[in-house]
Amino acid sequence: MILTQTIEDLRERMMILAMETGSLTNTSVVAISQELDKYIVQMQLIREKELVN
């Protein structure tokens, strides 16, 4: 699933950037985290809908 791959790619980018900057509060790390949150919520909604059907 494309969404799953997007989540994994963003997670990896975020972790690498956090390690490189040494900060979880770096603005770029936070921006990726916020984008990642949106995709995770989308995935949760899809899975919830699948459970109902």
Contacts in CASP RR format, 6 or more apart in sequence:
PFRMAT RR
TARGET T0000
AUTHOR 0000-0000-0000
METHOD contacts of the structure
MODEL  1
MILTQTIEDLRERMMILAMETGSLTNTSVVAISQELDKYIVQMQLIREKE
LVN
3 39 0 8 1.000
3 42 0 8 1.000
3 43 0 8 1.000
3 46 0 8 1.000
4 43 0 8 1.000
6 39 0 8 1.000
7 36 0 8 1.000
7 39 0 8 1.000
7 40 0 8 1.000
7 43 0 8 1.000
10 32 0 8 1.000
10 35 0 8 1.000
10 36 0 8 1.000
10 39 0 8 1.000
11 36 0 8 1.000
13 32 0 8 1.000
14 29 0 8 1.000
14 32 0 8 1.000
14 33 0 8 1.000
14 36 0 8 1.000
17 26 0 8 1.000
17 28 0 8 1.000
17 29 0 8 1.000
17 32 0 8 1.000
18 24 0 8 1.000
18 26 0 8 1.000
18 29 0 8 1.000
21 28 0 8 1.000
21 29 0 8 1.000
23 29 0 8 1.000
24 30 0 8 1.000
END
